[in-house]
Amino acid sequence: MDTDQLIRTLAADNAYRARPIGLALMLALLAAAPISLLIFFAELGVRPDVMTAMHNPFFDLKFAVTLALAASAIAVSLHLSRPEASLRGFGWWLLIPAGILVAAISGEMMMPQRTPMMTRLIGKNSMACMTAIPAMSLPLLVGALYGLRQGAPARPAVAGAIAGLLSAGLAATVYASHCTDDSPLFVATWYTLATAIVASVGAMMGARALRY
Amino acid sequence: MREREDEWTDLMRSAISGDDAAYHRLLRAITPVLRAAARRGLARAGQPVDQSEDIVQDILLAVHLKRQTWDANAPFAPWLFAIARNKLIDALRRRGRRIFVNIDDFAETLPGETPEQTASPGEVTAQLQTLPARQRDVLQSIAVDSASIKDTAAKFSMTEGAVRVALHRGLASLTAKLRDR
């Protein structure tokens, strides 16, 4: 097939419209979410004292951090799906959840505490956190990568890592309602480690899946 | 050059709003520029330039299938050159070269420098043979016999909708095969 023939063929297909990437990503995440929720309700469930916990600002702050991570990673993912885009000028979005976390840690430091710092940091659920967040992230990550395949990222591994952040942010939001460790120090340590694991898996999967 | 790139942007906007002829003109207009850049990239990597047509076709397929990532409020050329650069790097890497491609290779093509296609490209043609029969028939009818979608539908007693689906799927799987080869 010579190039003129190829061009004629492409022009004949001009009527085809692909889904916008934002919509493709949303649909793929919605399709994957039930699997993650199934893992959550089968293995973990919401903590029993959730009604009282809601009055604890540090319990609520966990959701602010994880939702900020998910939202900023979604924004960066959509940006990076364009071939000419780079992280420059957009990477700072990812500092928002980190900023909230730093503010929360300093807030906690200024309050009188009954338990010592290391006890709060190590917590009771570190192993659950480190397994539950990656496990619940995985279906979301596969969904996110599937949706983002509509895009054309210049660096597929980077785009995959951001997709990992996105799915870890969503999974951690659900997991936070189970976890009884509310200290920002715990969140900064274990949630971050779990998120880093998911981001690395995302980078490895994205390097293949997001090539175009 | 500015003028040329503004014209591309206008053509792409018309194409997206459903003007098939504008899309055809756009693809024809960018092809010599892509060809010149592909030749330059190959020459710099010490590769025979007669493979440039495979790279041009690779780029055109990617442009077609990733159109939805172009922001209609942005100029078209930077988007096009980003895709072209990515595909050129891919092609050189596949030939075992690590090379940095300068984006100016694309931007600085002079209007007079419009080489004609030389060697016949083989990669798309080879992958075409591996497609399911229905998709291959539809693609060949439109590409080689320059039949319209309507004529193709009549020829294979398909609906026009089915021809369109087969055409798009054929192009998409052709691209996937070229990428994963």
Interface residues (C-beta under 8 A of the other chain):
Chain A: M1 D2 T3 D4 Q5 L6 I7 R8 T9 L10 A11 A12 D13 N14 A15 Y16 R17 A18 R19 P20 I21 S81 R82 P83 E84 Q150 G151 A152 A154 R211 Y212
Chain B: A15 G18 D20 A21 Y23 H24 L27 R28 T31 E53 V56 Q57 L60 L61 A62 H64 L65 K66 R67 Q68 T69 W70 D71 P78 W79 F81 A82 I83 N86 Q117 S120 P121 V124 T125 L128 L139 I142 A143 V144 S146 S148 I149 R164 L167 H168 L171 R179
